[in-house]
Amino acid sequence: MLKRLMAGVYKQELASLAKEHETQINDLRAQLEQTQTSLEHMQTQQQSLQATLDSKQAELDTAHEKPQKIQADLEAQLQALEQAKLSVVLELDQVKSELAQLRSAGSEIQGAQNAGLEQELAELKTQLEQAKEETTALQQQKGFLQGQLRQFELEKQELEPGFKAQLAELERNKNAEIEQLKQQLELLQREKNMGSASLSAADSATPVAPATPAASSGRQKKLVLIVDDALTTRVLQKKMLESAGFEVVLGKDGLEGQSMFQEHLPDLVITDVEMPKMDGFELTSWIRKDSQHQRVPVLMVTSYGDPEFQKKGKQAGADDFIQKNNFNQQTFLEIVSRYL
């Protein structure tokens, strides 16, 4: 913008200078025309004097009076006229020289103006090329993002039927559990009415507390820690594992996963990769830093299946990978069973 402003000011100055030179040229032309008029007037006087001279010569020839004096006067007048004519010619040459200089200066001004315009045009072309390159880069980025969006849509379409089936199964399991709880409640109510409620029956209705580190070695069921920021995924995996006879504890991110690991000392960890606060790579690396936890299997659940990603997971300490785009209960439990 500054360059354009300076170019505009420079154009105005050049235009003003050109206009001033044009005015000077017009003034010199007017002087030249005036000088030419004076010269014509002198020529007219010269002709008049010549006529007078001829008349005088005729009178001299006729009267033969004072021939030498008259001739001398006429010659003096002719000489004066010749000098005046020479002066006018010199003045005319000077005017022509100044006119040529003004024309040369005008050509230089025009050349400088053209050079400035060409430079500005080159800069504008450069800016246009840069804008084209930026547009191309944005279009490429747009294409990449559209490709990722299509991939996500395909993954969603592949996962959606499986999730619907699992949710339906969870709904059936939930209804069955509700019926069992209702039956237990009715049994307790009958015992209460009969006055024979027992502590063992009360204890059987009390939820079992999670295993502590001191008691983890003596538990009867294998304990699995699920760490995932998606509530639906946590609940779905928990139901699958519980239906297969495992105990399950949950964590919604990497930091909570650390806390649950230290509290319960699980037999296996299933972790998502992309999570807030701490991702799956960091959580796995943290588990592997403690020599006591080297044998705890860690499974990573992810939508990425490229070798580079799996290489990064292996370097962090992951034992196996569960693909979201090929997720079902049978495959899920088969992979878990390999390590428990």
C-alpha positions as CSV (number, residue, x, y, z in Angstrom):
1,M,0.0,0.0,0.0
2,L,2.9,2.4,0.8
3,K,4.5,1.7,-2.5
4,R,1.3,2.4,-4.4
5,L,0.9,5.7,-2.4
6,M,4.5,6.7,-3.3
7,A,3.9,5.8,-6.9
8,G,0.8,8.0,-7.0
9,V,2.7,10.9,-5.5
10,Y,5.5,10.4,-8.0
11,K,3.0,10.3,-10.9
12,Q,1.5,13.6,-9.7
13,E,4.9,15.3,-9.5
14,L,5.8,14.0,-13.0
15,A,2.5,15.3,-14.3
16,S,3.0,18.7,-12.7
17,L,6.5,19.0,-14.1
18,A,5.4,17.9,-17.6
19,K,2.6,20.5,-17.4
20,E,5.1,23.2,-16.4
21,H,7.4,22.3,-19.3
22,E,4.4,22.4,-21.6
23,T,3.5,25.9,-20.4
24,Q,7.1,27.0,-21.0
25,I,7.0,25.5,-24.5
26,N,3.8,27.3,-25.3
27,D,5.3,30.6,-24.0
28,L,8.4,30.1,-26.2
29,R,6.2,29.3,-29.1
30,A,4.2,32.5,-28.5
31,Q,7.5,34.5,-28.3
32,L,8.7,32.8,-31.6
33,E,5.4,33.8,-33.3
34,Q,5.8,37.3,-32.0
35,T,9.4,37.4,-33.2
36,Q,8.3,36.1,-36.6
37,T,5.6,38.8,-36.7
38,S,8.3,41.5,-35.9
39,L,10.5,40.1,-38.6
40,E,7.7,40.2,-41.1
41,H,7.0,43.8,-40.0
42,M,10.7,44.7,-40.5
43,Q,10.6,43.0,-43.9
44,T,7.6,45.1,-44.7
45,Q,9.6,48.2,-43.5
46,Q,12.6,47.1,-45.6
47,Q,10.4,46.8,-48.6
48,S,9.0,50.2,-47.8
49,L,12.4,51.7,-47.5
50,Q,13.5,49.9,-50.6
51,A,10.6,51.6,-52.4
52,T,11.6,54.9,-50.8
53,L,15.2,54.3,-51.9
54,D,14.0,53.6,-55.4
55,S,11.9,56.7,-55.3
56,K,14.8,58.7,-54.0
57,Q,17.0,57.2,-56.6
58,A,14.5,58.2,-59.2
59,E,14.4,61.6,-57.8
60,L,18.2,61.6,-57.8
61,D,18.3,60.5,-61.3
62,T,15.8,63.1,-62.2
63,A,17.0,66.0,-60.1
64,H,20.7,65.1,-59.7
65,E,20.5,66.6,-56.2
66,K,22.8,65.4,-53.4
67,P,23.3,61.9,-54.7
68,Q,26.1,60.8,-52.3
69,K,24.3,61.9,-49.1
70,I,21.1,60.2,-50.0
71,Q,22.9,57.1,-50.9
72,A,24.8,57.1,-47.6
73,D,21.6,57.6,-45.6
74,L,20.0,54.7,-47.4
75,E,22.9,52.4,-47.0
76,A,22.9,53.3,-43.2
77,Q,19.3,52.4,-43.0
78,L,19.8,49.2,-44.9
79,Q,22.7,48.2,-42.6
80,A,20.5,48.9,-39.5
81,L,17.8,46.7,-41.0
82,E,20.4,43.9,-41.7
83,Q,21.6,44.1,-38.1
84,A,18.0,44.0,-36.8
85,K,17.3,41.0,-39.1
86,L,20.5,39.2,-37.7
87,S,19.4,39.8,-34.1
88,V,16.0,38.4,-34.9
89,V,17.6,35.3,-36.5
90,L,19.8,34.8,-33.4
91,E,16.9,35.1,-31.1
92,L,14.9,32.6,-33.2
93,D,17.8,30.1,-33.0
94,Q,18.0,30.5,-29.2
95,V,14.2,29.8,-29.0
96,K,14.6,26.7,-31.1
97,S,17.4,25.4,-28.9
98,E,15.4,25.9,-25.7
99,L,12.5,24.2,-27.4
100,A,14.7,21.2,-28.2
101,Q,15.9,21.1,-24.6
102,L,12.4,21.1,-23.3
103,R,11.4,18.3,-25.6
104,S,14.4,16.2,-24.4
105,A,13.5,16.9,-20.8
106,G,10.0,15.8,-21.5
107,S,11.2,12.5,-23.1
108,E,13.3,11.8,-20.0
109,I,10.4,12.5,-17.7
110,Q,8.2,10.2,-19.7
111,G,10.9,7.5,-19.6
112,A,11.2,7.7,-15.9
113,Q,7.5,7.6,-15.5
114,N,7.3,4.5,-17.7
115,A,10.1,2.8,-15.7
116,G,8.3,3.5,-12.4
117,L,5.0,2.0,-13.8
118,E,6.9,-1.1,-15.1
119,Q,8.4,-1.6,-11.6
120,E,5.0,-1.3,-9.9
121,L,3.5,-3.7,-12.5
122,A,6.3,-6.3,-11.7
123,E,5.6,-6.0,-8.0
124,L,1.9,-6.5,-8.6
125,K,2.7,-9.6,-10.7
126,T,4.8,-11.0,-7.9
127,Q,2.0,-10.4,-5.3
128,L,-0.4,-12.2,-7.7
129,E,1.9,-15.2,-8.0
130,Q,2.2,-15.4,-4.2
131,A,-1.6,-15.2,-3.9
132,K,-2.0,-18.0,-6.4
133,E,0.5,-20.2,-4.5
134,E,-1.4,-19.6,-1.2
135,T,-4.7,-20.5,-2.9
136,T,-3.2,-23.7,-4.2
137,A,-1.9,-24.6,-0.7
138,L,-5.3,-23.9,0.8
139,Q,-7.0,-26.1,-1.9
140,Q,-4.6,-28.9,-1.2
141,Q,-5.3,-28.6,2.6
142,K,-9.1,-28.5,1.8
143,G,-8.8,-31.7,-0.2
144,F,-6.8,-33.4,2.6
145,L,-9.4,-32.4,5.2
146,Q,-12.2,-33.6,2.9
147,G,-10.5,-37.0,2.5
148,Q,-10.2,-37.3,6.3
149,L,-13.9,-36.4,6.6
150,R,-14.8,-39.1,4.2
151,Q,-12.7,-41.6,6.1
152,F,-14.4,-40.7,9.3
153,E,-17.8,-41.1,7.7
154,L,-16.8,-44.6,6.4
155,E,-15.6,-45.6,9.9
156,K,-18.8,-44.3,11.4
157,Q,-20.9,-46.3,8.9
158,E,-18.8,-49.4,9.7
159,L,-19.0,-49.0,13.5
160,E,-22.6,-47.9,13.8
161,P,-24.2,-51.3,13.2
162,G,-21.9,-53.0,15.7
163,F,-22.6,-50.3,18.3
164,K,-26.3,-50.6,17.8
165,A,-26.2,-54.3,18.3
166,Q,-24.0,-53.9,21.4
167,L,-26.3,-51.3,22.8
168,A,-29.3,-53.5,22.2
169,E,-27.5,-56.3,24.1
170,L,-26.7,-53.9,26.9
171,E,-30.3,-52.9,27.1
172,R,-31.3,-56.6,27.4
173,N,-28.7,-57.2,30.1
174,K,-29.8,-54.1,32.0
175,N,-33.4,-55.3,32.0
176,A,-32.4,-58.7,33.2
177,E,-30.3,-57.2,36.0
178,I,-33.3,-55.0,37.0
179,E,-35.5,-58.1,37.2
180,Q,-32.9,-59.8,39.3
181,L,-32.8,-56.8,41.7
182,K,-36.5,-56.7,41.9
183,Q,-36.7,-60.3,42.8
184,Q,-34.0,-59.8,45.5
185,L,-35.9,-56.8,46.8
186,E,-39.1,-58.8,47.0
187,L,-37.3,-61.6,48.8
188,L,-35.8,-59.2,51.4
189,Q,-39.2,-57.6,51.9
190,R,-40.8,-60.9,52.6
191,E,-38.0,-61.8,55.1
192,K,-38.4,-58.4,56.8
193,N,-42.1,-58.9,57.1
194,M,-41.5,-62.3,58.7
195,G,-38.9,-60.8,61.1
196,S,-36.1,-63.1,59.9
197,A,-33.9,-60.8,57.8
198,S,-30.3,-62.0,58.0
199,L,-27.1,-60.2,57.8
200,S,-25.9,-62.5,55.1
201,A,-28.8,-61.5,52.9
202,A,-28.1,-57.8,53.6
203,D,-24.4,-58.4,52.7
204,S,-25.4,-60.1,49.4
205,A,-27.3,-56.9,48.4
206,T,-24.3,-54.7,49.2
207,P,-22.0,-53.8,46.2
208,V,-18.5,-55.3,46.3
209,A,-15.8,-52.7,47.0
210,P,-13.0,-52.4,44.4
211,A,-9.9,-54.4,45.1
212,T,-7.1,-52.6,46.9
213,P,-3.4,-53.0,46.1
214,A,-3.0,-55.2,49.2
215,A,-5.8,-57.5,48.1
216,S,-5.2,-57.6,44.3
217,S,-3.1,-60.7,44.5
218,G,-5.9,-62.6,46.2
219,R,-8.9,-61.7,44.0
220,Q,-10.7,-64.5,42.2
221,K,-11.5,-62.7,38.9
222,K,-9.1,-60.9,36.6
223,L,-9.3,-57.1,36.9
224,V,-9.2,-55.0,33.7
225,L,-8.6,-51.2,33.7
226,I,-10.4,-49.3,30.8
227,V,-9.1,-45.8,30.1
228,D,-11.1,-43.8,27.5
229,D,-12.5,-40.3,27.3
230,A,-15.7,-41.5,25.5
231,L,-18.4,-42.6,28.0
232,T,-20.1,-44.8,25.4
233,T,-16.9,-46.7,24.7
234,R,-16.1,-47.2,28.4
235,V,-19.6,-48.6,29.2
236,L,-19.7,-50.8,26.1
237,Q,-16.3,-52.4,26.8
238,K,-17.2,-52.8,30.5
239,K,-20.4,-54.7,29.8
240,M,-18.5,-57.0,27.3
241,L,-15.8,-57.8,29.8
242,E,-18.2,-58.3,32.7
243,S,-20.3,-60.7,30.6
244,A,-17.1,-62.7,30.1
245,G,-16.4,-62.9,33.8
246,F,-13.9,-60.1,34.3
247,E,-13.9,-57.3,36.9
248,V,-13.6,-53.8,35.4
249,V,-12.6,-50.4,36.7
250,L,-12.8,-47.2,34.6
251,G,-10.8,-44.0,33.9
252,K,-11.9,-41.1,31.7
253,D,-8.3,-39.8,30.8
254,G,-4.6,-40.6,31.2
255,L,-4.3,-38.9,34.6
256,E,-7.3,-40.7,36.1
257,G,-6.0,-43.9,34.5
258,Q,-2.7,-43.5,36.5
259,S,-4.7,-43.0,39.7
260,M,-6.9,-46.1,39.1
261,F,-3.8,-48.2,38.2
262,Q,-2.0,-47.3,41.4
263,E,-5.2,-48.0,43.5
264,H,-6.3,-51.3,41.9
265,L,-3.2,-52.8,40.3
266,P,-5.1,-54.3,37.3
267,D,-4.2,-57.5,35.5
268,L,-4.6,-55.8,32.1
269,V,-5.0,-52.2,30.8
270,I,-7.1,-51.2,27.7
271,T,-6.5,-47.5,26.8
272,D,-7.6,-45.2,24.1
273,V,-4.8,-43.1,22.4
274,E,-6.2,-39.6,21.9
275,M,-7.4,-38.3,25.4
276,P,-7.2,-35.0,27.3
277,K,-4.5,-34.3,30.0
278,M,-2.5,-37.4,29.1
279,D,-2.8,-39.6,26.0
280,G,-2.4,-43.4,25.7
281,F,1.3,-43.3,24.7
282,E,2.2,-41.3,27.8
283,L,0.1,-43.6,30.1
284,T,1.7,-46.7,28.6
285,S,5.2,-45.2,29.0
286,W,4.4,-44.4,32.6
287,I,3.3,-47.9,33.4
288,R,6.4,-49.4,31.8
289,K,8.8,-47.2,33.8
290,D,8.0,-49.2,37.0
291,S,9.8,-52.6,36.9
292,Q,7.0,-54.2,38.9
293,H,4.5,-53.4,36.1
294,Q,6.6,-54.7,33.2
295,R,4.3,-57.8,32.9
296,V,1.0,-56.0,32.9
297,P,-0.4,-56.2,29.3
298,V,-1.4,-52.9,27.7
299,L,-3.8,-52.9,24.7
300,M,-4.4,-49.8,22.7
301,V,-7.8,-49.1,21.1
302,T,-7.5,-46.8,18.0
303,S,-8.9,-46.0,14.6
304,Y,-5.3,-45.8,13.1
305,G,-3.9,-48.9,11.5
306,D,-0.8,-47.6,9.8
307,P,2.6,-49.3,10.7
308,E,4.1,-46.0,11.9
309,F,1.4,-45.6,14.5
310,Q,1.8,-49.2,15.7
311,K,5.6,-48.7,15.8
312,K,5.1,-45.7,18.1
313,G,2.8,-47.7,20.3
314,K,5.3,-50.6,20.5
315,Q,8.0,-48.2,21.5
316,A,5.8,-46.8,24.3
317,G,5.3,-50.4,25.6
318,A,1.9,-51.5,24.1
319,D,1.4,-55.3,23.7
320,D,-1.4,-55.3,21.1
321,F,-3.9,-53.1,19.2
322,I,-7.7,-53.1,18.8
323,Q,-9.0,-51.5,15.7
324,K,-12.2,-49.4,16.1
325,N,-13.1,-49.8,12.4
326,N,-13.2,-53.6,12.9
327,F,-14.6,-53.7,16.5
328,N,-17.0,-56.5,17.6
329,Q,-17.5,-58.4,20.9
330,Q,-16.0,-61.7,19.7
331,T,-12.7,-60.1,18.3
332,F,-12.5,-57.9,21.4
333,L,-12.7,-60.7,23.9
334,E,-10.4,-62.9,21.8
335,I,-7.6,-60.3,22.0
336,V,-8.2,-59.8,25.8
337,S,-8.1,-63.6,26.4
338,R,-4.7,-63.8,24.8
339,Y,-3.2,-61.9,27.7
340,L,-5.4,-63.1,30.6
